[in-house]
């Protein structure tokens, strides 16, 4: 059962909450899909929204979510529900969505856009393995302060100039759906749309090399970079499916 945070909990700086969240996103999530329940998680991607309390009816699902937070999956009985995002510590509803939640299915409630135009959408997550020898990656652009980008997956040992883009022209609001990609170790690199990479190209975003478990599925969300003088880009990665026995 969730417990409401104390006042001291609520005073934690949102930037610290973001760092703590990103630090835990690489962990594996063990979801028992054999149980006749739905699974739902919440991702807070609005760069300037206040802390959010999440409710399903009168039942609290999470308290005081800050920018960049990805919750663990939470069990719900199957059915049609409205999930509300309230300003933390109040009953002021900022956004809500009504969706059908089916048994043995995983969902993401994504709350994004600028606070003045807050949006909430419900996505169905992949809860089955990717095809043999592949991984499944889904990219969702929730970055409000930069233009469209091209996304590259650069295999270990290769350079950006030697690969072709995985996706071109991804802009705010785009959801690529799951893309099946050969299992391997990759760096995710993003450059402004239309850029032809050369040795001196400065990427808008470049991640460390990461190795993905064969058969796994992940959602990579583009969000704004805060605490900088010019608009920037960062990502949060959520684990949708990890095969049994996979290591983190």
C-alpha positions in Angstrom: 0.0 0.0 0.0 1.3 3.4 -0.8 1.8 5.9 2.0 1.5 9.6 1.6 4.8 11.3 1.8 5.7 13.5 4.8 6.3 17.2 4.4 10.0 16.6 4.4 9.6 14.1 1.6 7.8 16.7 -0.5 10.5 19.2 0.0 13.1 17.1 -1.9 14.2 19.2 -4.9 12.6 18.0 -8.1 16.0 17.8 -9.8 17.2 15.4 -7.1 14.1 13.3 -7.7 14.9 13.3 -11.4 18.5 12.1 -10.8 17.3 9.4 -8.4 14.7 8.2 -10.9 17.0 8.1 -13.9 19.5 6.2 -11.8 17.0 3.4 -11.2 15.5 3.1 -14.7 18.1 0.5 -15.8 16.8 -2.0 -13.3 14.8 -5.0 -14.4 11.1 -5.2 -13.8 9.6 -8.6 -13.1 6.0 -8.6 -14.2 3.8 -11.7 -13.7 1.6 -11.7 -16.7 -0.1 -14.9 -15.7 -2.2 -13.2 -13.1 -5.6 -12.0 -14.3 -4.8 -8.3 -13.6 -3.8 -5.3 -15.6 -0.5 -3.5 -15.0 -0.1 0.2 -15.3 2.8 2.6 -14.8 2.9 6.4 -15.0 5.6 8.5 -16.7 5.8 12.2 -15.8 7.3 14.0 -18.8 6.1 17.6 -18.5 9.1 19.9 -17.9 7.2 22.5 -15.9 4.3 20.8 -14.3 4.1 20.6 -10.5 4.5 17.4 -8.6 1.7 15.1 -9.4 -0.5 12.8 -7.3 -2.0 10.0 -9.4 -5.4 8.5 -8.6 -7.6 5.8 -10.1 -11.0 6.9 -8.8 -10.3 7.5 -5.0 -7.4 5.1 -5.0 -3.9 6.7 -4.9 -1.5 5.1 -7.3 1.5 7.4 -6.7 2.3 10.6 -4.9 4.3 13.7 -5.8 5.8 12.5 -9.1 8.4 14.9 -10.5 9.7 15.5 -14.0 11.3 12.4 -15.5 9.8 9.9 -13.1 8.8 6.4 -14.3 6.9 4.4 -11.7 7.0 0.7 -11.4 4.0 -1.3 -12.8 1.0 -1.2 -10.5 -1.7 -3.9 -10.5 -5.3 -3.0 -11.3 -8.3 -5.2 -11.7 -9.4 -5.3 -15.3 -12.0 -2.7 -16.3 -12.7 0.8 -17.6 -11.1 3.4 -15.3 -10.4 7.1 -15.2 -6.9 8.0 -14.0 -6.4 11.5 -12.8 -3.2 13.6 -12.3 -3.7 16.1 -9.5 -1.4 18.8 -8.2 0.5 17.1 -5.4 -1.1 17.5 -2.0 -4.4 18.8 -3.4 -7.5 17.5 -5.3 -6.9 19.9 -8.1 -7.1 17.7 -11.2 -4.8 18.9 -14.0 -5.5 16.1 -16.5 -7.3 12.8 -16.8 -7.9 9.9 -19.2 -10.5 7.1 -19.3 -9.3 3.8 -20.7 -10.0 0.1 -20.8 -7.5 -1.9 -18.9 -7.5 -5.6 -19.9 -6.2 -8.6 -17.9 -2.6 -9.7 -18.4 -1.8 -6.4 -20.3 0.6 -3.7 -19.4 0.0 0.0 -19.9 1.8 3.4 -19.6 -0.1 6.5 -18.6 2.1 9.3 -20.1 1.7 12.8 -18.8 3.5 15.4 -21.0 3.7 18.7 -22.8 4.1 22.1 -21.1 2.0 22.6 -17.9 -0.3 25.1 -19.7 -1.2 22.4 -22.3 -0.8 19.3 -20.2 -1.7 16.1 -22.0 -2.4 12.6 -20.8 -2.4 9.5 -23.0 -2.6 5.8 -22.3 -0.3 3.4 -24.2 -0.3 -0.4 -24.5 3.1 -1.7 -23.7 4.8 -4.8 -25.1 4.7 -7.6 -22.6 6.0 -10.4 -24.9 9.5 -11.1 -26.1 10.8 -9.6 -29.3 11.5 -12.0 -32.1 14.5 -14.4 -31.7 17.8 -12.5 -32.0 16.2 -9.1 -31.7 15.1 -6.4 -29.2 12.1 -4.1 -29.4 12.6 -0.3 -28.9 9.8 2.3 -28.9 10.7 6.0 -29.1 8.3 8.7 -27.9 9.1 12.4 -28.3 8.0 14.5 -25.4 10.7 17.2 -25.7 8.9 20.5 -26.0 11.9 22.9 -26.5 13.8 21.5 -29.5 13.0 20.7 -33.1 12.7 17.4 -34.9 15.6 15.0 -34.7 17.0 11.9 -36.5 17.8 9.0 -34.3 20.7 6.7 -34.8 21.7 3.4 -33.1 25.5 3.2 -33.3 26.8 -0.3 -32.6 29.8 -0.7 -30.3 33.0 -0.1 -32.1 31.4 1.9 -35.0 31.1 5.7 -35.6 28.1 7.8 -36.3 29.3 8.5 -39.8 29.2 4.8 -40.7 25.5 4.1 -39.9 22.2 5.2 -41.3 19.5 6.7 -39.2 17.0 4.4 -37.6 14.3 7.1 -37.6 14.1 10.5 -39.3 12.1 13.5 -38.5 10.8 12.5 -35.0 9.1 15.6 -33.4 7.1 16.3 -30.3 4.2 13.9 -29.9 5.6 11.2 -32.2 5.3 7.6 -31.0 7.3 5.3 -33.3 5.7 2.1 -32.0 8.0 -0.9 -31.3 10.8 -1.4 -33.8 12.6 -4.8 -33.9 16.3 -4.4 -34.0 19.2 -7.0 -33.9 20.4 -7.7 -30.4 23.6 -5.9 -29.6 25.3 -3.0 -27.8 24.3 0.4 -29.0 24.7 4.1 -28.3 21.6 6.2 -29.0 22.6 9.3 -30.9 20.3 12.2 -32.1 21.0 15.0 -34.4 18.8 17.7 -35.9 16.7 16.3 -38.8 18.4 16.5 -42.1 21.9 16.5 -40.6 24.5 14.5 -42.6 26.9 13.4 -39.9 30.6 14.2 -40.4 33.5 13.8 -38.0 32.9 17.2 -36.5 29.1 16.8 -36.0 28.0 17.7 -32.5 25.0 15.5 -31.5 21.9 16.9 -29.8 22.0 13.8 -27.6 24.4 10.9 -27.3 24.0 8.1 -24.8 26.7 5.7 -23.3 26.9 2.3 -24.9 24.2 0.0 -23.6 23.7 -3.7 -24.0 20.1 -4.9 -24.3 19.0 -8.5 -23.4 17.9 -10.6 -26.4 14.1 -10.6 -26.6 13.7 -7.5 -24.3 11.4 -4.5 -25.0 12.0 -0.9 -23.9 10.5 2.5 -24.3 12.9 5.5 -24.8 11.3 8.8 -24.1 12.8 12.1 -25.3 12.3 14.9 -22.7 13.6 18.4 -22.2 16.9 18.9 -20.5 16.6 21.3 -17.5 19.0 23.5 -15.6 20.8 24.7 -18.8 20.8 28.1 -20.5 19.8 26.8 -23.9 17.2 24.1 -24.8 18.6 20.6 -24.6 17.6 17.0 -24.9 17.8 14.0 -22.6 16.0 10.6 -22.4 14.5 8.3 -19.9 14.4 4.5 -20.7 11.7 2.3 -19.3 11.9 -1.5 -19.3 8.7 -3.0 -20.8 9.7 -6.6 -21.0 12.8 -8.5 -19.8 13.1 -12.3 -20.6 13.2 -14.6 -17.6 16.8 -14.9 -16.4 17.9 -11.7 -18.0 20.4 -9.7 -16.0 20.2 -6.0 -15.4 
